Amino acid sequence: MHWQRLRSYAEDTVGFEYDSLMGLASTQFMPERGVLLMEGPRPVRVEELPSLSELVDTVFTPGRRGEMFRWFPLFLSEYNAENLFVFVDQGRVVSHVGVALNRASIGGCAVGVACVGAVATYEEYRGRGLASELMHAAIRHADARGSDFMMISGGRGLYRRLGAADVGYEYRAEVGLDVANKMALDQVALLPCSEEDLDMCARCYNQKAAHFVRSPFEWSVFLNERVCGCSDIDMWRVDYRGIGCGYWVVRRECKEGRLEVMEFGGDAVALSASLFRLLSHYAADRASIHLQEHDKVLRMILLDAGAILADASASGTYLLLNFSRLMERLVPFFESRVGRKAAEQLRYAEQDDVYTIQCWEETLRIEGKTALMESLFGNRNRGNLGGVFDKLFPVPALWYGLNYV
């Protein structure tokens, strides 16, 4: 990876200078157990990145030095250092919570999303509340920089206690080789992606009802580094009669004949018709595909051909950061669902972890962040909200795809 290029991108896009990290004052934390003073929570310093790498490798990929930094070149890197929060004990990084500050489009509305990942603490430092302190620091940091909610790649107690929720009405499709063969078309070709294909991939991706806002630079890193979700990946272009109309991102290693699709975008007919070639290339007997609620056409094509579908949630868990700001940003989506006059009548309030949404004479009262996020983004275990609120919610949920951290 060309680190000077990353540094330049960070200073232009994220809006900070790395050298300024060197002068950041850190707080002191005295754990209840033990007497050592540690620095933190604070952003990691550039010279501490090797120590951070050792920590996350020890926790997530023991015995494979440098693997986590290789798998997450945009996240665990110098240019994202401002967003990697740590406790440091005598120069050694001992606990970490990282965030990636992203923009996303949900139902055509621009929102801020903080993705949390690589949460790690050395075993001998656990039980002191370090991860909790780092999570709170990350939450304050993300909220102050315009993030409306967090996506967390996990559902452990640390996140649940903060109000993280499982959300989304989504599906997991299992497509066998015989089913894929039924859908195959001679006019469809499958080709390795190149730099020239990235504009097409971005256009296909941006058609999704919920998607991250990615720069050309980010697309280029995904293509050239070929890593996603702690795995090596391949990116494939789908052509119909010579015209690029879709793409697949797949985990390169198949386990027990199962090919895992990490992300896809584009025309549903062309994508389904290319699956047989994709499976054949990897000598796989089936593919596993996560389908979002808005992937209805592809879902129907797969079902009609004999694929097996199971209910699923969206990526990770969602944690609310700023209720009023999120609602304000979603107003154009609400207007598209109920009309301008009704959207203009929306009122929302928050008091003592009780959230109220009003529209005309109807009132929705929700207790707790978990229940709120389940209501806003949908949850299969939660019933209908009733009245106008069934038209307003759920809003489309995000799928990590290449943005997994």
N, C-alpha and C positions, 0 to 999 in steps of 0.2 A: 504494500500500500504506500502511496506517495504521501508522506505525512505533511509536507509543505502544502500540498493541495488541500488536504483536510483542514489544516490550520487556516488557510485563506478562506475556505468555505465556511468554517465556523465563525470567523470574525465578521464575514459579510452577512451570514444568515442568522446565526444565533445572537450575535450582537455583543460579544465580549472579547477581550484580549487575554490570551493565556498568561502573559507575563504578569497581569494584574492579580492572578491567583496566588502568586508568590507572596504578596503582601497582605493577604486576607488574615484578619485577626480571628483566632479561633476561641471558642468558649472552652471551659473546663468542666468535666463531668466526673462526679464522685459517686461510683456505684455503691449501693448499700452493702454489698459484700466485697470486701477488699479495700485497700487503702491507696492504691495507685491512682494518681491523677492522669487522665487521658485527654488528648485533644479531640474535640468534637462535640456535637456533630458539625462538620464543615465539609466543603468540597475537597476532593482529593487534589493534591498538588502534582504537577507534571512529574517531578522527580520521584513521587511515590507510586507511580503507575506500575513499576515492576513488583512492588510489594502488594498492590491490589491484585495484580495478575496471579501472584502466588496464592493469595487467599481464595479467589474464586475458583482457581484450578483445584485446590485442595478439597473444596467443598463439593464441586460439581463434576470435575473430571480428574479424580486422583490418579496420579501416575502419568498424566499427559500434560506436560508443561506447555503453557502458552495457548492451549486449545480454546479457552473461553474468549480470549482476545481475538483469536483467528475467526471464531464463529460469529462474533459481533463487532465487525470493524467500524461501524458507525456509532455504536453505543458505548462499548468499552474501548475508548480511544482518547487521544489527547484533545480532540476538538470538542468532545462532550464532557470534559473534565469538570466543568462548572456544575454539572447536574449529577455527579457521582458523589454521594455523601458517605463519609467514613468517620470512624473512630480510629485514632492512631495512638498506640502505646509505645513510647520510646522509639519512635521512628518506624514502627511496624504497623501496617494497616491490619486491624483485627476484626472489624465489622464494616459492612457495606450495604447500602441501599441505593440503587441507581435509577434514574428516571430519564426518559427520552421525551422531550417536549415537542409534540407534534401538532399540526393543524389537520383537521379532517372536515369532510363534507357529510352532513347527515340530512338527508331529505333536501339537499340543495342549500343547506345552511352551514356557514362556517363556524366551527367550534374548536375549542382547544382541548387536547387530550394528552395527558401525561401517562406514558407507559412505564410501568415499574418492573424491574427485573434484576437478576443476579443478586438477590438478597442473601447475604452470607455472613456467618460469624464463626470464628474458630471455636471448636468444641469447648476449650478451656475458658472461654469468655462468655459462654451462653448462660442464661439465667440471671443476667445482670440488667436486662432491659435495654441493651444497646440497640437492638434492631427496632424496638418500639420508638426510642428517641430519634433514630434515623428516619423512620417512617413519618413521624410528625414533622421533622425538619423538611423532608421531601414534599410533604403536603403543603406546608406554608410556602415553600419555594415555588411549587407549581401553581398554586392559587395566585400568588403575587405576579406571576408571569402570564396569566390569562388562561390557564387550564381550567376547564369546567368540570371535568371528571377524570378519574384515573382508571386505566385498564391494568389489571395486575395478573401476571401469568401464574396464578395459583389461587388456592382457596384455604390456606392454612388459618389457624386460629388468630394469628396476628392481624390478618386482614379482616376476618369476620368480625372481630371485636370492634373494628373501626367502622363497620357498616357495609363492607363489600358484599355484593350480591351477584348471584347467577342470573343472567338475563338472556332474552332472545328466544324467538320461535324459529329454530333452525333445524337442519337435518344432516344426517350422515348417510351417504349412499355407498353401497357396495356393488360394484359393477363387474360381473364375471366376464371372462374372455368370450364366452358364447353370446352373452348379451351385447358386448361391444361389436362382435362380428355382425350381428343383425343390423346395427346402425351404420356400418361402414359404407362409405361412398368413394368411388374411384376418383372423383374430381378433387378430393381433399388430400392435401399433402402435409407432412409433418417435417419441419426443418429446424436445426439448431438456431437459436436466437443470436443475432449479431447486434452491434451498436446501431446499425441502420434500422433495426426493427423496434427499437425502444420507443419511438414516437407512437407507433401503432399500438404497442403494449399499453402505453400510458393512456391513449384514447379509449381503448377497451376497458381498462381498469376504472377510468373516471366515469364510465357509464353506470357504475354500481350505485345504488341508492345510498349506501354508506361506504365511504372510502377515505383513506388517508391522502393528504395532499403531499405528493412526492415531487421533488425537483429532478431535473434531468441528471444532475450529479448523483443523486441517490439511486436512480434507476441504473446508472452506469456502474456504481459500486456493487449493486445486487448482481448484475450480469457478470462482472469480471471477478468478483470474489467468490461467487457461486456457493454461498452459505446462507442458511436460514433455519431457524428453529433447532439449533445445535446439530445441524446436519449439513452434509454436502448436497448440493442441489444441481439440477439441470433446468434450463429454460428453453422451451420449444415454441416455435412459431407455427401457427395453423393457417394454411392457405386454402382457399377455395378458388379453383381455376386461376391460380397464380396471384390472387389478391389476398393479402394478409388480413385476416378477420378474427384472430384470436390467439391466445397463448396459454401454455401450461407451465407451471412451476412444480417440479416433482422432486421428492427425496431420491437421491441417486441409488441408495442401497435399498433393495427390496428384502423384506423379512417374511419368510415362509410364503413366498410367491405373491406378496401383497405390495402393490405400488401405492405410496401415499402421495396424494396431490396436496401441495402446500398452498397453492393459489392458482386461479385461472381467471380469464376474462375474455369477452368477445361474443360472437354469434353462437347461440345455443346449438343450432343444427350442425354447424361446422365443427364445433367442439365435440359433440357426441359422435360425429362421423369419423373423428380422428382418434378416438379412444383405442380402437383395435390396433392401429399402428403403434400407438404409445405403449400399450401393453406388450406387444410383440417385440419391440425394441429391447425391453428389459426382461424378456422371457418370464413375465409375470402372468399369473392366472386370474388376477382380479385387481381392481383399483378402488381405493377408499377416497371419497370426495366429500368435503364439507360444503353444504349448500346453504346459502342465506335465504331468508324469506323471499327476497326479490328475485331469486333465481327460479322463478316459477316455470318458465318455458323449458329450461333444461331439466328441471325436476320431472315435469310431465313426460318429456321424451324418454328419460331414463326409466320411469315407471312403466310406460307403455311397452318398452323393450324387455322388461322383466327384472330390472334392478331392484335391490332390496333397500328400503329406506327405514331409518330409525330416527326418532326425535333426538335433537341435540340442543345445546346452548350456544351462545356466542363465545368469543374468545375470553378465556380467563374469567375474572370477576370485575365488576364495575364498582367504583367508590365515588360518591358525590363529593365535589369540592366547593362548588358555588351554585346554589340553587337558582337564585334570581338571575344571575348572568346566563346560565344555561337556558332558562325559559325565554329570556329576551332574545337570545340568538336563534331560538327555534320558532320565533313568531312567523316567519315566511312559510315554514312547513305547516304550522297550524292553520294559516290562512288558506293554504292549498287544500286542507282537509275540511274546513268548516265555513270558509268564506271570510272576507275582510271584516264585515261587521261583527261577527262572532269573535274573531281573533282580537279585535280591538277591545272587546269586553273582558278579555282574560285578565284576571288578577291573581297574584300569588303572594303568599306570605310564609315566613318561617319563624317559629318561636318555640324554644325549648325542645328542639328535635321533633316538632310537629309541623307538618307541611300542609298548607291549604291552597287549593286551586279553585278559583271561581270563574264561571262563565254564565252570563245572564243570571238566572235565578238558581242555577245548580252549583253545588259546592262539593268538592272532593277533599276529604281530610285524611291524611296519611301519617301514621306515627312511625318514626325511625327512618334512617337513611336506607337501610336494606329494603324495606317495603316500598319506599319511594322509587328507588332505582328499578325494582321489579315492576312497578306500575308504569314508569316512564318508558322502559325499554322492553317490557313484556317478560312474563315468566309463566311456564306451563302450569305451575301449582297455584297460581293466583287467578281468581275468577275475574269475570268482566267487571269493569269499573262502573258501568251504567251510564245512560243518557249520552250527553254530548262527549263525555270523556272516552267512550268507546270509539268515537271518530277521531279524537285527537291522539290517542295512544293505542298501541306502542309506536314509538319512533324507531326507525331502522337502527339496528345494532351493527357495530364494526366487527370485522374478522381480521385478525392480525396479518395473516399472510406473510409477506416479506418484511413486515414491520415488527415481527415477533422479537421481544427482548426477554 
